[in-house]
Amino acid sequence: MSPWPAIHQYHCHPDTVRLLLRTRHGAAVLAVAARDVLAFLHRADSLVPPGTEHRHLDLDRVVEQLTAGSE
């Protein structure tokens, strides 16, 4: 079984990034222009330089919140 929903059979533009979002209830594929993803990543790096994420985000808490009730 493919990890991609049925949309995987459609070809994306070569300058497109496809993101697969999955839950237990379904999946969605988002197609985003690669230039937009690159611009976002550049802005993110300028706001939160690599290695300083812990100053801005409590990752343990985020994981705990995301997995709450999943057991």
Residue pairs with C-beta under 8 A, 6 or more apart in sequence:
2 8
3 20
3 22
4 20
4 27
4 29
5 20
5 26
5 27
5 28
5 29
7 29
8 29
12 18
12 31
13 31
15 33
15 34
15 35
16 31
16 32
16 33
16 34
17 31
17 32
17 33
17 34
17 37
18 29
18 30
18 31
18 32
19 29
19 30
19 32
20 27
20 28
20 29
21 27
21 28
21 29
21 30
48 55
48 56
53 59
